[in-house]
Amino acid sequence: MSNDPDPVDCSNNGPALTTLDELPEMLESPKEEIDPDEPADDHKRHQLEPHITDELSKLSFDKLCGRA
């Protein structure tokens, strides 16, 4: 047994890994153009209203993390 205080569970289906065999295919495939004004995924960006950002700016980072 490891002395690691937080051992990694290898059965958790974490992020997908790319093998060296797959790498050339990835490099040769055409890349999609990325529009910096559009979100990378299908979610839309929302801008907070000014009064909300004013209230949030008064809070410390720790309090913001606690509210999240």
C-alpha positions in Angstrom: 0.0 0.0 0.0 1.3 3.4 -0.8 2.1 6.1 1.7 0.3 8.7 -0.5 -2.3 10.4 1.6 -4.7 10.7 -1.4 -4.1 7.7 -3.7 -5.4 8.0 -7.3 -8.2 5.7 -8.2 -7.4 4.4 -11.7 -11.0 3.2 -12.3 -12.6 6.6 -12.2 -12.8 7.1 -16.0 -10.8 10.3 -15.9 -9.8 12.3 -19.0 -9.2 10.5 -22.2 -5.5 9.8 -23.1 -4.0 10.1 -26.5 -1.6 7.4 -27.5 1.5 8.0 -29.6 -0.2 6.0 -32.4 -3.1 8.5 -32.5 -0.9 11.6 -32.4 -0.1 11.7 -36.1 -3.8 11.4 -37.0 -4.6 14.3 -34.7 -1.8 16.5 -36.2 -2.9 15.7 -39.8 -6.6 16.3 -39.3 -7.9 19.8 -40.2 -8.5 22.1 -37.4 -11.8 24.0 -37.0 -11.5 27.7 -37.0 -12.1 29.1 -33.5 -14.0 32.4 -33.2 -12.7 34.2 -30.1 -16.1 35.9 -29.7 -17.9 32.5 -29.4 -17.7 30.1 -26.5 -15.7 27.0 -27.1 -18.6 24.8 -26.2 -22.3 25.1 -26.9 -23.0 27.3 -23.9 -23.8 30.9 -24.3 -21.9 33.6 -22.4 -23.9 35.7 -20.1 -22.8 39.1 -18.8 -23.7 40.0 -15.2 -25.6 43.1 -14.6 -23.5 46.0 -13.2 -25.2 46.0 -9.8 -24.4 42.3 -9.3 -20.7 42.8 -10.2 -20.5 45.8 -7.8 -21.8 43.6 -5.0 -19.5 40.7 -5.8 -16.5 43.0 -6.0 -17.1 43.9 -2.3 -16.7 40.3 -1.2 -13.4 38.6 -0.5 -12.2 35.7 -2.6 -12.8 33.3 0.3 -16.4 34.4 0.7 -17.0 34.1 -3.1 -15.6 30.5 -3.0 -17.9 29.8 0.0 -20.9 31.0 -1.9 -20.1 29.0 -5.1 
